[in-house]
Amino acid sequence: LSYTWTFNTNTLSLQEDSRRFVSQETGNLYIAKVEPSDVGNYTCVVTNPKAEQSVWGPPTPLTLRTDGVMGEYEPKIEVRFPEATYAAKGSSVKLECFALGK
């Protein structure tokens, strides 16, 4: 499976975007330092290349809070590594690590 996201019906181009990242492990979209231009509707698209099919999830609206409250997030490092990672010599391995918080 592969995961992509749309923003207000336009596919997010993440190659040159240092603030947004889509985990190809979980499909989650991460946005660092949300800005007013990020407000809108986000939709996840899951594609199965072998079946040549894509499924669109429901739109998820992103709004900015005006009360200054950050929510329940405390600073933490989000790590979802398997207990062991195996790789053939000379191959590449991609590990995902995220810093979350205020």
Beta strands, then each sheet from edge to edge (+ up, - down):
strand 1: 2-7
strand 2: 10-11
strand 3: 20-22
strand 4: 29-31
strand 5: 40-48
strand 6: 53-56
strand 7: 60-62
strand 8: 76-79
strand 9: 97-100
sheet 1: 2+ 1- 5+ 6-
sheet 2: 2+ 1- 5+ 7-
sheet 3: 3+ 4-
sheet 4: 8+ 9-
end
